[in-house]
Amino acid sequence: MSQSPMSQSPLTINGTTFKPGTRTTIDLPVGKLYTHTPMTMPVHVVNGKKPGPVLFISAAIHGDEINGVEIIRRLLKLPAIKRVKGTIIAVPIVNVHGLINHSRYLPDRRDLNRSFPGTEKGPLASRLAYIFMKEIVSQSTHGIDLHTGAIHRDNLPQIRANLDDEETSNLAHAFDVPVIISSNLRDGSLREAAAEHGIPMLLYEAGEALRFDEVCIRAGVKGIINVMRFLEMLPPSKSSKKKHIEPVVARSSSWIRASDSGILRAMIPLGSRVKKNTLLGIVADPIGDTESKISSLYNGIVIGRTNLPLVNEGDALYHIARFGDITEVEAKVDDFQEEHLPELMPSPNPESPII
Protein backbone atom coordinates (compact mmCIF):
# COMPACT_ATOMS: atom_id res chain seq x y z
CA MET A 1 0.00 0.00 0.00
CA SER A 2 1.17 3.51 -0.74
CA GLN A 3 1.53 5.99 2.09
CA SER A 4 0.77 9.06 -0.01
CA PRO A 5 0.25 12.64 1.14
CA MET A 6 -3.36 13.74 1.23
CA SER A 7 -4.69 16.47 -1.02
CA GLN A 8 -5.73 19.74 0.58
CA SER A 9 -9.14 20.93 -0.56
CA PRO A 10 -10.08 23.20 -2.10
CA LEU A 11 -7.58 23.21 -4.97
CA THR A 12 -6.97 26.46 -6.87
CA ILE A 13 -5.48 26.74 -10.39
CA ASN A 14 -5.13 30.14 -12.08
CA GLY A 15 -7.62 31.68 -9.67
CA THR A 16 -10.27 28.96 -10.14
CA THR A 17 -11.12 27.00 -7.00
CA PHE A 18 -12.28 23.40 -7.28
CA LYS A 19 -14.47 22.19 -4.46
CA PRO A 20 -14.60 18.54 -3.35
CA GLY A 21 -16.93 16.38 -5.42
CA THR A 22 -16.70 18.49 -8.59
CA ARG A 23 -15.42 18.11 -12.17
CA THR A 24 -14.37 21.23 -14.01
CA THR A 25 -12.52 22.13 -17.21
CA ILE A 26 -10.63 25.42 -17.38
CA ASP A 27 -8.47 27.10 -19.99
CA LEU A 28 -5.05 28.04 -18.62
CA PRO A 29 -3.67 31.06 -20.53
CA VAL A 30 -0.28 30.46 -22.18
CA GLY A 31 0.16 33.70 -24.15
CA LYS A 32 -1.04 34.94 -27.52
CA LEU A 33 -0.19 34.23 -31.14
CA TYR A 34 1.19 37.06 -33.28
CA THR A 35 -2.35 37.34 -34.70
CA HIS A 36 -3.48 38.50 -31.23
CA THR A 37 -5.33 35.18 -30.83
CA PRO A 38 -5.14 33.95 -27.22
CA MET A 39 -3.67 30.49 -26.60
CA THR A 40 -4.86 28.34 -23.71
CA MET A 41 -3.92 24.98 -22.22
CA PRO A 42 -6.97 22.80 -21.40
CA VAL A 43 -6.98 21.49 -17.83
CA HIS A 44 -9.61 19.10 -16.48
CA VAL A 45 -9.82 18.68 -12.70
CA VAL A 46 -11.65 15.81 -11.02
CA ASN A 47 -11.77 16.64 -7.32
CA GLY A 48 -13.03 13.69 -5.27
CA LYS A 49 -15.32 13.99 -2.30
CA LYS A 50 -12.73 12.34 -0.07
CA PRO A 51 -9.09 13.45 0.36
CA GLY A 52 -6.25 11.56 -1.30
CA PRO A 53 -3.24 12.05 -3.56
CA VAL A 54 -3.17 14.73 -6.25
CA LEU A 55 -2.17 13.03 -9.51
CA PHE A 56 -1.32 15.08 -12.59
CA ILE A 57 -1.53 13.31 -15.94
CA SER A 58 -0.02 15.18 -18.88
CA ALA A 59 0.32 14.54 -22.60
CA ALA A 60 1.65 16.24 -25.74
CA ILE A 61 4.56 17.96 -24.06
CA HIS A 62 5.96 17.17 -27.48
CA GLY A 63 3.22 18.48 -29.74
CA ASP A 64 3.32 15.60 -32.24
CA GLU A 65 2.92 12.86 -29.59
CA ILE A 66 -0.84 12.36 -29.68
CA ASN A 67 -1.43 8.89 -28.18
CA GLY A 68 -1.55 10.46 -24.72
CA VAL A 69 -4.29 12.89 -25.76
CA GLU A 70 -6.56 9.93 -26.55
CA ILE A 71 -5.48 8.08 -23.39
CA ILE A 72 -6.58 11.00 -21.22
CA ARG A 73 -9.87 11.39 -23.13
CA ARG A 74 -10.75 7.72 -22.54
CA LEU A 75 -9.62 7.86 -18.92
CA LEU A 76 -11.91 10.79 -18.10
CA LYS A 77 -14.90 8.94 -19.59
CA LEU A 78 -14.53 5.89 -17.33
CA PRO A 79 -17.35 5.52 -14.77
CA ALA A 80 -14.79 4.60 -12.08
CA ILE A 81 -13.44 8.17 -12.12
CA LYS A 82 -16.63 9.31 -10.36
CA ARG A 83 -15.46 7.41 -7.25
CA VAL A 84 -11.95 8.87 -7.11
CA LYS A 85 -10.36 9.77 -3.79
CA GLY A 86 -8.09 12.79 -4.02
CA THR A 87 -7.67 14.76 -7.20
CA ILE A 88 -6.87 14.14 -10.86
CA ILE A 89 -5.38 17.06 -12.80
CA ALA A 90 -5.53 16.00 -16.45
CA VAL A 91 -3.72 18.09 -19.08
CA PRO A 92 -4.15 16.37 -22.48
CA ILE A 93 -2.30 19.03 -24.49
CA VAL A 94 0.59 20.82 -22.78
CA ASN A 95 2.36 22.03 -25.93
CA VAL A 96 -0.66 23.53 -27.69
CA HIS A 97 1.52 25.42 -30.17
CA GLY A 98 3.28 22.23 -31.24
CA LEU A 99 0.08 20.23 -31.59
CA ILE A 100 -1.45 22.84 -33.89
CA ASN A 101 1.64 22.71 -36.11
CA HIS A 102 2.04 18.89 -35.93
CA SER A 103 5.46 19.63 -34.44
CA ARG A 104 7.46 18.20 -31.57
CA TYR A 105 8.74 21.66 -30.74
CA LEU A 106 7.47 25.10 -29.87
CA PRO A 107 7.58 27.94 -32.45
CA ASP A 108 10.97 29.00 -31.08
CA ARG A 109 12.27 25.49 -32.01
CA ARG A 110 12.93 24.68 -28.37
CA ASP A 111 12.13 21.33 -26.77
CA LEU A 112 9.68 21.94 -23.93
CA ASN A 113 10.90 18.82 -22.15
CA ARG A 114 14.37 20.37 -21.90
CA SER A 115 13.08 23.70 -20.57
CA PHE A 116 11.86 22.86 -17.05
CA PRO A 117 11.44 24.28 -14.47
CA GLY A 118 11.33 27.37 -16.68
CA THR A 119 11.30 31.07 -15.91
CA GLU A 120 8.60 33.69 -15.99
CA LYS A 121 10.54 36.05 -18.29
CA GLY A 122 12.52 33.61 -20.46
CA PRO A 123 11.89 32.26 -23.98
CA LEU A 124 8.46 30.88 -24.89
CA ALA A 125 9.38 27.30 -23.97
CA SER A 126 10.72 28.45 -20.61
CA ARG A 127 7.60 30.50 -19.90
CA LEU A 128 5.30 27.59 -20.73
CA ALA A 129 7.34 25.27 -18.51
CA TYR A 130 7.14 27.82 -15.69
CA ILE A 131 3.34 28.05 -15.97
CA PHE A 132 2.97 24.27 -15.96
CA MET A 133 5.22 23.88 -12.93
CA LYS A 134 3.52 26.66 -10.98
CA GLU A 135 -0.10 25.82 -11.72
CA ILE A 136 -0.02 22.02 -12.10
CA VAL A 137 3.08 20.22 -10.87
CA SER A 138 3.70 22.18 -7.67
CA GLN A 139 0.17 21.34 -6.48
CA SER A 140 0.51 17.60 -7.13
CA THR A 141 1.79 14.67 -5.11
CA HIS A 142 2.40 12.31 -8.07
CA GLY A 143 2.63 12.53 -11.85
CA ILE A 144 2.39 10.51 -15.07
CA ASP A 145 3.65 12.00 -18.33
CA LEU A 146 2.58 10.34 -21.59
CA HIS A 147 4.91 10.18 -24.60
CA THR A 148 5.47 8.33 -27.89
CA GLY A 149 8.47 7.75 -30.09
CA ALA A 150 9.66 10.57 -32.32
CA ILE A 151 8.36 11.01 -35.85
CA HIS A 152 8.89 7.84 -37.94
CA ARG A 153 9.93 5.92 -34.79
CA ASP A 154 7.84 3.40 -32.89
CA ASN A 155 8.26 2.53 -29.22
CA LEU A 156 7.21 -0.64 -27.43
CA PRO A 157 4.99 0.29 -24.43
CA GLN A 158 7.40 0.92 -21.59
CA ILE A 159 7.82 2.91 -18.40
CA ARG A 160 10.88 5.07 -17.84
CA ALA A 161 11.50 6.03 -14.26
CA ASN A 162 14.10 6.73 -11.60
CA LEU A 163 14.08 3.31 -9.96
CA ASP A 164 16.58 4.43 -7.31
CA ASP A 165 13.65 6.24 -5.68
CA GLU A 166 11.58 3.60 -3.85
CA GLU A 167 8.16 5.21 -4.28
CA THR A 168 8.75 5.90 -7.97
CA SER A 169 9.86 2.30 -8.43
CA ASN A 170 6.68 1.05 -6.75
CA LEU A 171 4.55 3.16 -9.09
CA ALA A 172 6.48 1.90 -12.13
CA HIS A 173 5.84 -1.73 -11.21
CA ALA A 174 2.17 -1.00 -10.50
CA PHE A 175 1.64 0.46 -14.00
CA ASP A 176 1.96 -3.08 -15.41
CA VAL A 177 3.87 -2.97 -18.68
CA PRO A 178 6.33 -5.76 -19.53
CA VAL A 179 9.39 -3.50 -19.68
CA ILE A 180 10.65 -0.84 -17.30
CA ILE A 181 13.68 1.22 -18.25
CA SER A 182 15.70 2.55 -15.34
CA SER A 183 16.30 6.01 -16.76
CA ASN A 184 18.45 8.78 -15.36
CA LEU A 185 16.93 12.23 -14.97
CA ARG A 186 17.77 14.55 -17.88
CA ASP A 187 18.62 18.19 -17.39
CA GLY A 188 15.62 20.40 -18.08
CA SER A 189 13.13 17.53 -18.20
CA LEU A 190 9.78 17.50 -16.46
CA ARG A 191 10.86 14.40 -14.54
CA GLU A 192 13.88 16.20 -13.15
CA ALA A 193 11.82 19.25 -12.16
CA ALA A 194 9.20 17.06 -10.50
CA ALA A 195 11.88 15.14 -8.60
CA GLU A 196 13.29 18.40 -7.27
CA HIS A 197 9.82 19.09 -5.85
CA GLY A 198 9.78 15.63 -4.25
CA ILE A 199 7.08 14.38 -6.65
CA PRO A 200 7.37 10.74 -7.84
CA MET A 201 6.70 10.65 -11.58
CA LEU A 202 6.48 8.08 -14.37
CA LEU A 203 7.09 8.55 -18.08
CA TYR A 204 5.04 6.24 -20.31
CA GLU A 205 6.52 5.72 -23.79
CA ALA A 206 4.46 3.93 -26.43
CA GLY A 207 3.78 4.16 -30.15
CA GLU A 208 4.78 6.69 -32.79
CA ALA A 209 4.38 10.44 -33.20
CA LEU A 210 1.31 11.68 -35.14
CA ARG A 211 -0.28 8.21 -35.05
CA PHE A 212 -2.86 6.50 -32.85
CA ASP A 213 -1.93 2.98 -31.73
CA GLU A 214 -4.79 1.02 -30.16
CA VAL A 215 -2.62 -1.35 -28.12
CA CYS A 216 -0.57 1.54 -26.72
CA ILE A 217 -3.69 3.56 -25.90
CA ARG A 218 -5.42 0.71 -24.11
CA ALA A 219 -2.28 -0.14 -22.16
CA GLY A 220 -1.89 3.50 -21.15
CA VAL A 221 -5.44 3.79 -19.82
CA LYS A 222 -5.14 0.53 -17.91
CA GLY A 223 -1.73 1.48 -16.55
CA ILE A 224 -2.97 4.79 -15.14
CA ILE A 225 -5.91 3.02 -13.51
CA ASN A 226 -3.48 0.50 -11.99
CA VAL A 227 -1.40 3.33 -10.52
CA MET A 228 -4.50 5.03 -9.13
CA ARG A 229 -5.52 1.77 -7.46
CA PHE A 230 -2.05 1.39 -5.99
CA LEU A 231 -2.34 4.93 -4.59
CA GLU A 232 -5.80 4.01 -3.21
CA MET A 233 -7.41 6.73 -5.30
CA LEU A 234 -9.69 3.99 -6.70
CA PRO A 235 -10.94 0.79 -5.05
CA PRO A 236 -9.31 -2.51 -6.01
CA SER A 237 -10.63 -4.25 -9.10
CA LYS A 238 -13.30 -6.87 -8.36
CA SER A 239 -13.67 -8.28 -11.85
CA SER A 240 -10.05 -8.82 -12.89
CA LYS A 241 -8.80 -12.34 -12.17
CA LYS A 242 -5.68 -12.03 -14.31
CA LYS A 243 -2.48 -12.53 -12.38
CA HIS A 244 -0.21 -9.52 -12.33
CA ILE A 245 2.90 -10.14 -14.42
CA GLU A 246 5.98 -8.69 -12.78
CA PRO A 247 7.75 -6.42 -15.31
CA VAL A 248 11.39 -6.84 -16.20
CA VAL A 249 13.80 -3.99 -15.56
CA ALA A 250 16.50 -2.93 -17.99
CA ARG A 251 19.37 -0.92 -16.62
CA SER A 252 20.79 -0.10 -20.03
CA SER A 253 19.68 0.32 -23.63
CA SER A 254 21.34 1.47 -26.84
CA TRP A 255 20.48 2.37 -30.42
CA ILE A 256 21.91 0.41 -33.34
CA ARG A 257 22.79 2.93 -36.07
CA ALA A 258 23.16 2.75 -39.84
CA SER A 259 26.73 2.27 -40.99
CA ASP A 260 25.87 3.49 -44.50
CA SER A 261 23.19 5.57 -46.20
CA GLY A 262 20.55 3.85 -48.32
CA ILE A 263 17.20 2.09 -48.15
CA LEU A 264 16.56 -0.09 -45.11
CA ARG A 265 14.91 -3.50 -45.40
CA ALA A 266 13.92 -4.08 -41.76
CA MET A 267 13.68 -7.72 -40.73
CA ILE A 268 12.94 -7.64 -37.00
CA PRO A 269 9.65 -6.26 -35.60
CA LEU A 270 9.13 -4.30 -32.41
CA GLY A 271 9.18 -6.43 -29.25
CA SER A 272 11.36 -9.17 -30.77
CA ARG A 273 14.05 -11.01 -28.88
CA VAL A 274 17.48 -10.66 -30.45
CA LYS A 275 20.86 -12.15 -29.74
CA LYS A 276 24.28 -10.72 -30.43
CA ASN A 277 24.93 -10.73 -34.20
CA THR A 278 21.21 -11.23 -35.03
CA LEU A 279 20.56 -9.71 -38.47
CA LEU A 280 18.21 -6.75 -37.93
CA GLY A 281 18.07 -5.44 -41.48
CA ILE A 282 19.98 -4.58 -44.62
CA VAL A 283 20.76 -1.11 -45.97
CA ALA A 284 21.26 -0.99 -49.74
CA ASP A 285 21.43 1.60 -52.47
CA PRO A 286 18.34 1.85 -54.75
CA ILE A 287 19.97 -0.31 -57.43
CA GLY A 288 21.24 -2.91 -55.00
CA ASP A 289 24.89 -2.73 -56.03
CA THR A 290 26.04 -2.19 -52.44
CA GLU A 291 24.55 -3.64 -49.28
CA SER A 292 25.49 -3.44 -45.61
CA LYS A 293 24.11 -5.69 -42.89
CA ILE A 294 22.77 -4.22 -39.64
CA SER A 295 23.30 -6.63 -36.76
CA SER A 296 22.60 -6.49 -33.05
CA LEU A 297 25.60 -5.80 -30.86
CA TYR A 298 24.21 -7.68 -27.85
CA ASN A 299 21.34 -9.78 -26.46
CA GLY A 300 18.09 -8.02 -25.71
CA ILE A 301 14.59 -6.95 -26.75
CA VAL A 302 13.72 -4.41 -29.45
CA ILE A 303 11.95 -1.57 -27.62
CA GLY A 304 12.16 1.01 -30.42
CA ARG A 305 12.71 1.09 -34.17
CA THR A 306 12.52 3.37 -37.16
CA ASN A 307 9.56 3.10 -39.52
CA LEU A 308 11.23 5.10 -42.29
CA PRO A 309 13.16 2.98 -44.81
CA LEU A 310 15.19 5.95 -46.09
CA VAL A 311 18.23 6.25 -43.84
CA ASN A 312 21.40 8.28 -43.67
CA GLU A 313 24.69 7.10 -42.25
CA GLY A 314 24.47 7.33 -38.44
CA ASP A 315 20.65 7.26 -38.26
CA ALA A 316 19.18 5.39 -35.26
CA LEU A 317 17.49 2.21 -36.53
CA TYR A 318 16.84 -0.17 -33.62
CA HIS A 319 16.66 0.55 -29.89
CA ILE A 320 17.57 -2.51 -27.86
CA ALA A 321 17.22 -2.96 -24.11
CA ARG A 322 19.52 -5.49 -22.51
CA PHE A 323 18.22 -8.12 -20.07
CA GLY A 324 19.65 -11.11 -18.29
CA ASP A 325 16.83 -13.46 -19.36
CA ILE A 326 15.55 -12.32 -22.75
CA THR A 327 13.31 -15.41 -23.16
CA GLU A 328 11.33 -14.34 -20.10
CA VAL A 329 10.95 -10.79 -21.42
CA GLU A 330 9.85 -12.00 -24.85
CA ALA A 331 7.08 -14.10 -23.28
CA LYS A 332 5.85 -11.15 -21.25
CA VAL A 333 5.83 -8.88 -24.29
CA ASP A 334 3.78 -11.45 -26.23
CA ASP A 335 1.25 -11.82 -23.39
CA PHE A 336 1.00 -8.06 -23.02
CA GLN A 337 0.32 -7.44 -26.72
CA GLU A 338 -2.25 -10.22 -26.89
CA GLU A 339 -4.08 -8.82 -23.86
CA HIS A 340 -4.40 -5.33 -25.37
CA LEU A 341 -5.21 -6.23 -28.97
CA PRO A 342 -8.59 -4.92 -30.19
CA GLU A 343 -11.43 -7.43 -30.00
CA LEU A 344 -12.45 -9.07 -33.25
CA MET A 345 -16.08 -9.34 -32.12
CA PRO A 346 -18.38 -6.55 -30.84
CA SER A 347 -18.02 -5.86 -27.14
CA PRO A 348 -20.06 -3.86 -24.61
CA ASN A 349 -17.16 -1.42 -24.35
CA PRO A 350 -18.42 1.88 -25.82
CA GLU A 351 -14.90 2.71 -27.01
CA SER A 352 -14.51 1.18 -30.45
CA PRO A 353 -10.91 0.28 -31.36
CA ILE A 354 -9.06 2.82 -33.48
CA ILE A 355 -7.85 1.17 -36.68
C-alpha positions as CSV (number, residue, x, y, z in Angstrom):
1,M,0.0,0.0,0.0
2,S,1.2,3.5,-0.7
3,Q,1.5,6.0,2.1
4,S,0.8,9.1,0.0
5,P,0.2,12.6,1.1
6,M,-3.4,13.7,1.2
7,S,-4.7,16.5,-1.0
8,Q,-5.7,19.7,0.6
9,S,-9.1,20.9,-0.6
10,P,-10.1,23.2,-2.1
11,L,-7.6,23.2,-5.0
12,T,-7.0,26.5,-6.9
13,I,-5.5,26.7,-10.4
14,N,-5.1,30.1,-12.1
15,G,-7.6,31.7,-9.7
16,T,-10.3,29.0,-10.1
17,T,-11.1,27.0,-7.0
18,F,-12.3,23.4,-7.3
19,K,-14.5,22.2,-4.5
20,P,-14.6,18.5,-3.4
21,G,-16.9,16.4,-5.4
22,T,-16.7,18.5,-8.6
23,R,-15.4,18.1,-12.2
24,T,-14.4,21.2,-14.0
25,T,-12.5,22.1,-17.2
26,I,-10.6,25.4,-17.4
27,D,-8.5,27.1,-20.0
28,L,-5.1,28.0,-18.6
29,P,-3.7,31.1,-20.5
30,V,-0.3,30.5,-22.2
31,G,0.2,33.7,-24.2
32,K,-1.0,34.9,-27.5
33,L,-0.2,34.2,-31.1
34,Y,1.2,37.1,-33.3
35,T,-2.4,37.3,-34.7
36,H,-3.5,38.5,-31.2
37,T,-5.3,35.2,-30.8
38,P,-5.1,33.9,-27.2
39,M,-3.7,30.5,-26.6
40,T,-4.9,28.3,-23.7
41,M,-3.9,25.0,-22.2
42,P,-7.0,22.8,-21.4
43,V,-7.0,21.5,-17.8
44,H,-9.6,19.1,-16.5
45,V,-9.8,18.7,-12.7
46,V,-11.6,15.8,-11.0
47,N,-11.8,16.6,-7.3
48,G,-13.0,13.7,-5.3
49,K,-15.3,14.0,-2.3
50,K,-12.7,12.3,-0.1
51,P,-9.1,13.5,0.4
52,G,-6.3,11.6,-1.3
53,P,-3.2,12.1,-3.6
54,V,-3.2,14.7,-6.3
55,L,-2.2,13.0,-9.5
56,F,-1.3,15.1,-12.6
57,I,-1.5,13.3,-15.9
58,S,0.0,15.2,-18.9
59,A,0.3,14.5,-22.6
60,A,1.6,16.2,-25.7
61,I,4.6,18.0,-24.1
62,H,6.0,17.2,-27.5
63,G,3.2,18.5,-29.7
64,D,3.3,15.6,-32.2
65,E,2.9,12.9,-29.6
66,I,-0.8,12.4,-29.7
67,N,-1.4,8.9,-28.2
68,G,-1.5,10.5,-24.7
69,V,-4.3,12.9,-25.8
70,E,-6.6,9.9,-26.6
71,I,-5.5,8.1,-23.4
72,I,-6.6,11.0,-21.2
73,R,-9.9,11.4,-23.1
74,R,-10.7,7.7,-22.5
75,L,-9.6,7.9,-18.9
76,L,-11.9,10.8,-18.1
77,K,-14.9,8.9,-19.6
78,L,-14.5,5.9,-17.3
79,P,-17.4,5.5,-14.8
80,A,-14.8,4.6,-12.1
81,I,-13.4,8.2,-12.1
82,K,-16.6,9.3,-10.4
83,R,-15.5,7.4,-7.3
84,V,-12.0,8.9,-7.1
85,K,-10.4,9.8,-3.8
86,G,-8.1,12.8,-4.0
87,T,-7.7,14.8,-7.2
88,I,-6.9,14.1,-10.9
89,I,-5.4,17.1,-12.8
90,A,-5.5,16.0,-16.5
91,V,-3.7,18.1,-19.1
92,P,-4.2,16.4,-22.5
93,I,-2.3,19.0,-24.5
94,V,0.6,20.8,-22.8
95,N,2.4,22.0,-25.9
96,V,-0.7,23.5,-27.7
97,H,1.5,25.4,-30.2
98,G,3.3,22.2,-31.2
99,L,0.1,20.2,-31.6
100,I,-1.5,22.8,-33.9
101,N,1.6,22.7,-36.1
102,H,2.0,18.9,-35.9
103,S,5.5,19.6,-34.4
104,R,7.5,18.2,-31.6
105,Y,8.7,21.7,-30.7
106,L,7.5,25.1,-29.9
107,P,7.6,27.9,-32.5
108,D,11.0,29.0,-31.1
109,R,12.3,25.5,-32.0
110,R,12.9,24.7,-28.4
111,D,12.1,21.3,-26.8
112,L,9.7,21.9,-23.9
113,N,10.9,18.8,-22.1
114,R,14.4,20.4,-21.9
115,S,13.1,23.7,-20.6
116,F,11.9,22.9,-17.1
117,P,11.4,24.3,-14.5
118,G,11.3,27.4,-16.7
119,T,11.3,31.1,-15.9
120,E,8.6,33.7,-16.0
121,K,10.5,36.1,-18.3
122,G,12.5,33.6,-20.5
123,P,11.9,32.3,-24.0
124,L,8.5,30.9,-24.9
125,A,9.4,27.3,-24.0
126,S,10.7,28.4,-20.6
127,R,7.6,30.5,-19.9
128,L,5.3,27.6,-20.7
129,A,7.3,25.3,-18.5
130,Y,7.1,27.8,-15.7
131,I,3.3,28.1,-16.0
132,F,3.0,24.3,-16.0
133,M,5.2,23.9,-12.9
134,K,3.5,26.7,-11.0
135,E,-0.1,25.8,-11.7
136,I,0.0,22.0,-12.1
137,V,3.1,20.2,-10.9
138,S,3.7,22.2,-7.7
139,Q,0.2,21.3,-6.5
140,S,0.5,17.6,-7.1
141,T,1.8,14.7,-5.1
142,H,2.4,12.3,-8.1
143,G,2.6,12.5,-11.8
144,I,2.4,10.5,-15.1
145,D,3.7,12.0,-18.3
146,L,2.6,10.3,-21.6
147,H,4.9,10.2,-24.6
148,T,5.5,8.3,-27.9
149,G,8.5,7.8,-30.1
150,A,9.7,10.6,-32.3
151,I,8.4,11.0,-35.9
152,H,8.9,7.8,-37.9
153,R,9.9,5.9,-34.8
154,D,7.8,3.4,-32.9
155,N,8.3,2.5,-29.2
156,L,7.2,-0.6,-27.4
157,P,5.0,0.3,-24.4
158,Q,7.4,0.9,-21.6
159,I,7.8,2.9,-18.4
160,R,10.9,5.1,-17.8
161,A,11.5,6.0,-14.3
162,N,14.1,6.7,-11.6
163,L,14.1,3.3,-10.0
164,D,16.6,4.4,-7.3
165,D,13.6,6.2,-5.7
166,E,11.6,3.6,-3.9
167,E,8.2,5.2,-4.3
168,T,8.7,5.9,-8.0
169,S,9.9,2.3,-8.4
170,N,6.7,1.0,-6.8
171,L,4.5,3.2,-9.1
172,A,6.5,1.9,-12.1
173,H,5.8,-1.7,-11.2
174,A,2.2,-1.0,-10.5
175,F,1.6,0.5,-14.0
176,D,2.0,-3.1,-15.4
177,V,3.9,-3.0,-18.7
178,P,6.3,-5.8,-19.5
179,V,9.4,-3.5,-19.7
180,I,10.6,-0.8,-17.3
181,I,13.7,1.2,-18.2
182,S,15.7,2.6,-15.3
183,S,16.3,6.0,-16.8
184,N,18.5,8.8,-15.4
185,L,16.9,12.2,-15.0
186,R,17.8,14.5,-17.9
187,D,18.6,18.2,-17.4
188,G,15.6,20.4,-18.1
189,S,13.1,17.5,-18.2
190,L,9.8,17.5,-16.5
191,R,10.9,14.4,-14.5
192,E,13.9,16.2,-13.2
193,A,11.8,19.3,-12.2
194,A,9.2,17.1,-10.5
195,A,11.9,15.1,-8.6
196,E,13.3,18.4,-7.3
197,H,9.8,19.1,-5.9
198,G,9.8,15.6,-4.3
199,I,7.1,14.4,-6.7
200,P,7.4,10.7,-7.8
201,M,6.7,10.6,-11.6
202,L,6.5,8.1,-14.4
203,L,7.1,8.6,-18.1
204,Y,5.0,6.2,-20.3
205,E,6.5,5.7,-23.8
206,A,4.5,3.9,-26.4
207,G,3.8,4.2,-30.2
208,E,4.8,6.7,-32.8
209,A,4.4,10.4,-33.2
210,L,1.3,11.7,-35.1
211,R,-0.3,8.2,-35.0
212,F,-2.9,6.5,-32.8
213,D,-1.9,3.0,-31.7
214,E,-4.8,1.0,-30.2
215,V,-2.6,-1.3,-28.1
216,C,-0.6,1.5,-26.7
217,I,-3.7,3.6,-25.9
218,R,-5.4,0.7,-24.1
219,A,-2.3,-0.1,-22.2
220,G,-1.9,3.5,-21.1
221,V,-5.4,3.8,-19.8
222,K,-5.1,0.5,-17.9
223,G,-1.7,1.5,-16.5
224,I,-3.0,4.8,-15.1
225,I,-5.9,3.0,-13.5
226,N,-3.5,0.5,-12.0
227,V,-1.4,3.3,-10.5
228,M,-4.5,5.0,-9.1
229,R,-5.5,1.8,-7.5
230,F,-2.1,1.4,-6.0
231,L,-2.3,4.9,-4.6
232,E,-5.8,4.0,-3.2
233,M,-7.4,6.7,-5.3
234,L,-9.7,4.0,-6.7
235,P,-10.9,0.8,-5.1
236,P,-9.3,-2.5,-6.0
237,S,-10.6,-4.2,-9.1
238,K,-13.3,-6.9,-8.4
239,S,-13.7,-8.3,-11.9
240,S,-10.0,-8.8,-12.9
241,K,-8.8,-12.3,-12.2
242,K,-5.7,-12.0,-14.3
243,K,-2.5,-12.5,-12.4
244,H,-0.2,-9.5,-12.3
245,I,2.9,-10.1,-14.4
246,E,6.0,-8.7,-12.8
247,P,7.8,-6.4,-15.3
248,V,11.4,-6.8,-16.2
249,V,13.8,-4.0,-15.6
250,A,16.5,-2.9,-18.0
251,R,19.4,-0.9,-16.6
252,S,20.8,-0.1,-20.0
253,S,19.7,0.3,-23.6
254,S,21.3,1.5,-26.8
255,W,20.5,2.4,-30.4
256,I,21.9,0.4,-33.3
257,R,22.8,2.9,-36.1
258,A,23.2,2.8,-39.8
259,S,26.7,2.3,-41.0
260,D,25.9,3.5,-44.5
261,S,23.2,5.6,-46.2
262,G,20.6,3.8,-48.3
263,I,17.2,2.1,-48.2
264,L,16.6,-0.1,-45.1
265,R,14.9,-3.5,-45.4
266,A,13.9,-4.1,-41.8
267,M,13.7,-7.7,-40.7
268,I,12.9,-7.6,-37.0
269,P,9.6,-6.3,-35.6
270,L,9.1,-4.3,-32.4
271,G,9.2,-6.4,-29.3
272,S,11.4,-9.2,-30.8
273,R,14.1,-11.0,-28.9
274,V,17.5,-10.7,-30.4
275,K,20.9,-12.1,-29.7
276,K,24.3,-10.7,-30.4
277,N,24.9,-10.7,-34.2
278,T,21.2,-11.2,-35.0
279,L,20.6,-9.7,-38.5
280,L,18.2,-6.7,-37.9
281,G,18.1,-5.4,-41.5
282,I,20.0,-4.6,-44.6
283,V,20.8,-1.1,-46.0
284,A,21.3,-1.0,-49.7
285,D,21.4,1.6,-52.5
286,P,18.3,1.8,-54.7
287,I,20.0,-0.3,-57.4
288,G,21.2,-2.9,-55.0
289,D,24.9,-2.7,-56.0
290,T,26.0,-2.2,-52.4
291,E,24.5,-3.6,-49.3
292,S,25.5,-3.4,-45.6
293,K,24.1,-5.7,-42.9
294,I,22.8,-4.2,-39.6
295,S,23.3,-6.6,-36.8
296,S,22.6,-6.5,-33.1
297,L,25.6,-5.8,-30.9
298,Y,24.2,-7.7,-27.9
299,N,21.3,-9.8,-26.5
300,G,18.1,-8.0,-25.7
301,I,14.6,-6.9,-26.7
302,V,13.7,-4.4,-29.5
303,I,11.9,-1.6,-27.6
304,G,12.2,1.0,-30.4
305,R,12.7,1.1,-34.2
306,T,12.5,3.4,-37.2
307,N,9.6,3.1,-39.5
308,L,11.2,5.1,-42.3
309,P,13.2,3.0,-44.8
310,L,15.2,5.9,-46.1
311,V,18.2,6.2,-43.8
312,N,21.4,8.3,-43.7
313,E,24.7,7.1,-42.2
314,G,24.5,7.3,-38.4
315,D,20.6,7.3,-38.3
316,A,19.2,5.4,-35.3
317,L,17.5,2.2,-36.5
318,Y,16.8,-0.2,-33.6
319,H,16.7,0.6,-29.9
320,I,17.6,-2.5,-27.9
321,A,17.2,-3.0,-24.1
322,R,19.5,-5.5,-22.5
323,F,18.2,-8.1,-20.1
324,G,19.6,-11.1,-18.3
325,D,16.8,-13.5,-19.4
326,I,15.5,-12.3,-22.7
327,T,13.3,-15.4,-23.2
328,E,11.3,-14.3,-20.1
329,V,11.0,-10.8,-21.4
330,E,9.9,-12.0,-24.9
331,A,7.1,-14.1,-23.3
332,K,5.8,-11.1,-21.2
333,V,5.8,-8.9,-24.3
334,D,3.8,-11.4,-26.2
335,D,1.2,-11.8,-23.4
336,F,1.0,-8.1,-23.0
337,Q,0.3,-7.4,-26.7
338,E,-2.3,-10.2,-26.9
339,E,-4.1,-8.8,-23.9
340,H,-4.4,-5.3,-25.4
341,L,-5.2,-6.2,-29.0
342,P,-8.6,-4.9,-30.2
343,E,-11.4,-7.4,-30.0
344,L,-12.5,-9.1,-33.3
345,M,-16.1,-9.3,-32.1
346,P,-18.4,-6.6,-30.8
347,S,-18.0,-5.9,-27.1
348,P,-20.1,-3.9,-24.6
349,N,-17.2,-1.4,-24.4
350,P,-18.4,1.9,-25.8
351,E,-14.9,2.7,-27.0
352,S,-14.5,1.2,-30.5
353,P,-10.9,0.3,-31.4
354,I,-9.1,2.8,-33.5
355,I,-7.9,1.2,-36.7
